[in-house]
């Protein structure tokens, strides 16, 4: 069962797994204390895990509690490791793998949204085209002059990627994105989610 | 209890309230208020070391030999950074340690002040948890929490960083919480899942070729865990091996003892691991020095893994039946269920024992004795003979060949008597660790088995021993080489001995005398017994310079990239076999 063949021979034998990489969304409830984000990020960099997206903010002010949402890529075994390693941190209250929880209740994915602010500069036809596209993508204009727009758009990561790609030839100046915020579908809160594989 | 006091007074009060009797430390600007309190009281004894790293390892030795947290107290900046090696060492071996560091005053934090460093930033990855205390009113709560976190669950080191103005400030002290396990976010799981434990016992009752593979987790779980392990081994009659960290949990004189496993483990232990049909891993973590080549690691066994840390499960090796819980709790349930269900081991166990006896008969620890030169193995056998039967002996080691030989040739009968740097492999660990053990056990015999290179890394602690009337004995297997480095250069790098020979070693006898200790030198095998006796009977610290055969290799050995059943045994290790033991791919990594 540990038979994962590689050519590397060493006492530091690191099996190259043939497992497919998966992208999972983790929700982490932590004490909002100094250094807590550094602990989470340090764990990722120190152990060589990937962060695709990270968002963090205090969610319950009275309880002094923050919610961190991390989108991460790895083999299922690595993602399970990440979950346990995060749970080991003293100020971490709850870690849940929303992707696994969704899968366990026969859903495709958890609810995931990202917000982006996008600045486009252009005149004439290009400017009009950008505005038309923003309507198609349900983005809103939050700042404008005769030679620029700033759009605000909310949606799944791939929708925002798409919007940005389309705007690139139309005079894209810069983009600011929040990273993914996520919740599970259904009435259950994070604590009650079943995310055991 | 509630009382107004300064931050520095709170530190002392919190130490007392958490049962601390000894602190290892070194003063400096940013901890002076705490030192000022230390000298005005008698309840806590301070042991002044000669280097902060020494304080850390001494605290570890104290912790490993008592099961209680070891305490270190150092100043800011270099004081804190000198602790980093010891903290990481304690982290890797799960040793409870509370380290208190001074910090520059809060208004100077972040200004590159004199002796300032980002202590919590630097120590974040090498502690179980750490705190920077910004308000004196938080200090008592944090100190008590620090003790709880260090000693509960999977133990580990913690750092409490206290700025100097917080030490001077006055606040309200409160005693430890009655129920610290009620922590808001940190709740280690002690009790194992009963369904899983029942399933484990059932697997055990059906096993034909079972083996217990135990580790430091058994020691960390306390004396009861070792007792329960012995009971379970007696009840089942299963053979048992252990990692370096777990030696002593099951007695070396026990019927089922296979010896240590892993890279320098015994032939019988590694073969049993390779051929078993059921592996019961208890409080060990499938370290790379244990498993050897992973894709050939115990290929046909069902694996049970008991560990208090869920992140240890399936980290390296996929297991069939994980049980998250404290070793003593889980073993208690296992023993009870085994008894209550009147399980019997399978009759095939007899054949398995016969097979093991055949492997044992291979006598993998044999070596060629010499009448002229002291073989290092022989020196340890004589040391073992001299301490046999004594219950008050604590052995520490440095890191290298001597460490492996000590693990192979000294028999450990009980837990907490073997102090060695396993996970991190820290040269310079042994002498301060022996000092720490000696502080905890003033009447005990604390022996640091050392190499000539390792001992020089913290030799300055001889001065600590002399000052505090401590009498650790350092038994140096002196071969003038960094023996393990030389052995690997022979195995991996065409015997090109790049910088592994120490040309100008000090005269260890004179060095001992310079520190105010005693030096003994032995060069002939015939002189060993009397000299060892003299060492043991010397009331003060001793450097025992045991000049051994220079080019001896440590066998048996699983060479890089090989499996448990591909060991290099001493009688097969010709120069040619050694040179070709590791193929090209294996040379690329250690």
Interface residues (C-beta under 8 A of the other chain):
Chain A: X1 X2 X3 X4 X5 X6 X7 X8 X9 X10 X11 X12 X13 X14 X15 X30 X31 X34 X35 X38 X39 X42 X43 X46 X77 X80 X81 X84 X85 X87 X88 X89 X90 X91 X92 X93
Chain B: X120 X121 X124 X125 X128 X129 X132 X149 X184 X185 X186 X263 X288 X289 X291 X292 X293 X294 X295 X297 X299 X309 X310 X311 X313 X314 X315 X317 X318 X320 X558 X560 X561 X562 X582 X583 X585 X586 X588 X589 X590
